[in-house]
Amino acid sequence: MTSSRDAVSLPAPAKINLSLHVCGKRADGYHLLDSLVCFAGVADIVTARHANDLRLAISGPFADALSADEDNLVLKAARFLAARDERTPKAHLTLEKHLPVASGIGGGSSDAAATLIACGQLWNIDTASIPNTEIATALGADVPVCLARVPKRMTGIGEHLEPVPVLPPAWLVLVNPQRPLATKAVFNALKGRHSGPAPTLPSRFNDVRDLASYLAACTNDLAAPAAETLPDIGLVLTTVGGATGCLLARLSGSGPTCFGLFGTQAEAQNAAAAIAARQPVWWVVAAPILSNTVGPIVPR
């Protein structure tokens, strides 16, 4: 994060569901989840500057997929924080969009979380004191974990966060076929296929193969309904899983972004280059798992 008296700028990293178990559904329609979440070193950038009104400018490779209207999560987050503090929201916000939209890697939620942090710094508001349940209900179930910005076990509808063992050094190859897939459609196709809670986490992961072994005993319950809704996902998973050095291939969130888990930077970057050469329309990027800190954007 960079800051000055007049501006705060920080990354909004991609949120990756390394596992995602659906445990049930509440009467209000929210699904109960059990997910091991981490963050990858590829990110949007959110900047907040002092101003006399509230406005948002969007730039970056995926800017055209968004509009700065009332439903934009960045503006909603700023208005939410200002309303809690009983103030008029005043900030010029900039979103540099590097992550594909509606892709299962929490781009909008991470942007909202970064906005809360940035505006909190700008307006001297302690965002850490806001209950997770309130944030999840107002802005989305993934926003609390994106505020944490470190690996967590996420349960409930996303409001319960637990510490997890330190993740070993590892790299991800993120692949999105750049085809639209609505989260609501995936959950509608789930049709009660709930696996229940994830296996108990170990006390530690000795290395990336330990992590891969644990994840292999887990699942993403949304993978089957997502692939039924968008068959391209099957090809993505086969392609990523077949890459040299890939220890595990899985869908993230409700998709359509999939990830491959790799032990080294060289293996991940080589795999990403090979996949991008074969599928030039796909969004493909290699990025490290951020175990304990939020890192920089990976050049695209």
N, C-alpha and C positions, 0 to 999 in steps of 0.2 A: 504494500500500500504506500502511495505517496500522498503527501498532504502539504498544504500551505495554509495561510490564514484565510485565503479566499476559495480554495478548492480542495477536494479529496478525490483521489482516483485509485481504484483497486480492481484486481481481476475477479471475475465471476467464473470459477472453474467448472468444467463439465463434471456432473454428478453421475457416478456409475453404480448401478445395482449389480454387485458381484453375484448376489443371490437375491431371489425375491419369492417368498412363499406367501400365498394368500391363505389366511386362516379363517375367513368368514366374512360376513357382511352385516353391517348394522342396519337397524330399522330405517335410519335416515339415508341409506344408500351408500354410505362410505364403506369401503372394503378395509378389513383388518389385515395388516401386513406384518411380515417378519423378514427384514432385509439387511444384508451386510452391504453397507454403502462406503464407497471411497470416492476420491476426487482425482481427476487426471490433469496433467500439466498442459492443458489447452483450454483457453478461456476467452470469454467476452471481457470487455473493459467497461466499467461504469465510472463516470466522473460526475461529481456534483459541485456546482459553483454557487456562491451567494448571488442572489438576484432579487428583483422586486416582484416577480411573479413565478409561476411554475410552468415550465415547458420542457420538451424533450426533443433532442435531435438524434437521429439514428444513422450510423455509417457502418462501413465494413462489408465483407463479402456477402453476408446474408441480410443486409439492410432492406432489400426490396421485398423480403418476405414478411416484414412487419410494418405497422403504421403507428404513429404517435397519437393514437386516439384514447378515449377514456378507458378502454379495457386493457390497455397496455400495462403489464404487471409492474414495470418500473414506475409509472405514474401512480398506479394504485398503491404501491408500497410507500411512496413519498406522502401521498394523501393520508394513508392509514397512520403513519408515524406522526404526522402533524396533528391529526385529529386527536390522537391519544394525549398529545401534549397541549391540546387546546390552543393551537397556533394556526395561522394561515400558512399553507405550504408555499415557500418561496425558495426556488432553486432552479438553475438552468442545468438540466441533466443531459449527459451525452452517453449513448450506448454504442459502443463499437462492437458490432455483431460478427463474431468469428465462428460461432457454433450454429449448426443447422437448426431450424425452427421445428418444434413438435417432433422431436427425434428420440425421446426416451432417455436423454442425458441431462435433463433438468435445466436446460438453458434458461427458460423463463423464470424458474424458481430461483436459480442461482443469481440471475440478474436482479430479482426482487430482493434477495438477501443482501447482495452487495449494495443495493440502493438504501436499504435500511441502515446498514453500517455507515455508508458514506454520508447520508443525511443526518444520521445520529451524531457523527463527528462534526458535521457542519453546524448543527443546531444545538450541540451539547446535550444530547438526549442519550440516556443509558439504555441501549437496546437489549442488553443482557437481562434486564429486569422484566421484559415482556413475556408473559406465559406462552409456552409453545402451543398450547391448545388454541389460544386466541389468534396467534399467527397462522396456524394451520387452517383454521376456519375462515379467516379473513382473506388470506392470500394463496393458500394451497398447501397440501399435505407435505410437499417436499421442501418447503421453505425453511422449517426449523433445522433440518439436517444441513441445508446449504448455509445457514447462519453459523453452524458449528464449524464447518469448513475443514474437518478432519474425519478420518474413518470412524463410523459409528454403527452400532446395531440399532435399527429403526423399527419400532413396533407400534401397535395401535393403528391410528390412521396416519401416523408420521410424527405424532407429538411426543412419543416416548423414545428417548435416546439413551443408549448405554455405551460405555467405553468398550473397546475391543482390544485384543492383543495388537502390539505394533506390527504393522504389515511389513513383510520383508521387501527389500529392493526388487522392483519388478516393473515391467513395461507393458503397455496396452497398445494394440492396434485397433482403432475405432473405425468402423466402416458403416456408412449409411448409403443405401441405394438411391437416395434422393427421390423417393416416391412417397406421396402423402399417406399417413396412417393416423387416424384419430384415436386418441386414448379411449374415448367413450365407446367406440366401435369394438376395441379389443376387450374391454371389460364386459360389454354386452355378449361377446362371443365366448366368454369364460364359462358361463352356464354351470356354475357350481363346482367346477373342477378345482377344489382347494386341497392342497397337500398338508396343511397344518404347519406348526412351528418348524423352524430350521433345526438341524442337528446342533447339539451343544458346541459352542466354540471351544477350541483348545486353550490351554493357558498361555501358549506361545506358538509362533510359527518359526521354525528354524531356518527355512529358506523358501524360495518361491515354489518349490515342488510340494512342500508341506501345505502351502496355501492352495495350490491346485488340487491336491488330494482332498482337502476339506471341501472345496467348492464342488468337486465332482460328486460329493454326497448330498449336495444341495440341488436346487433347481431354480428356474424362473417359471412360475406357473402361468405367466402370460405368454410364454413362447409359442405354445401350440395355438391358442386363439389368435395371436398376432400373425403367425404363418398362414393360418387358414384365411385370415382377412387380407393379407398381402403375401402371396406366394414367393415374391422376390426374397423374402427373409431366408427361406430355405437355401437358396443359392448363395447368399451372403455367408451363412453359417458354414456351409460346405467349403466355400472358398477360403474363409479365414481359418477354419479348423485344419485345412490341408496345407497351410503354410509351414515351411520348415521352422521348427522351434516352437510352434504353438502348443502350449500345454493344456489349453481349455478354450473352447469357443462358446459364446453364450449371447443371448439377447440382453440388452440393458433396458430396464423399465418395461414400458409397453411398446418399445421399439419406435421406428424400425432400425435404430443403430444397434449393431452387434459389436462385441469386442473379442479379441484374442488375447490371452495372457501369455507373456513371454518373459524369459529370465534375464535377457540382456538387451541393451540398447541396440546393438548391431543386428541382432535377430529381428527385433521389432521393426527397425528402419528398413532392413532388407525386405521383410515381408510386406510392409506398406508400399514400398516402391514396386514390388512385383505385382501386387494386387491392383494398384493404380494404373500400371501399364496395361493390364488385362481388361480393366473396367474403368476407362477414363471418365465416365459420367458419375461414378460413385464418389462420395466424399470419403477420403481415406487419410488418416493421420496417425502417426506413432507418438505416444506421449507416456511419460513416467507416471506411475501411481504416486500420488503425494501422500506420504505416510503420516507426517505430522505437521507439515506447513503448506501453505498455499504458494505454489511456485509460479514462474512466468509463463507466458504464452509460448507454445511451440510454434516456430515459424511455419507458415503454411505455404 
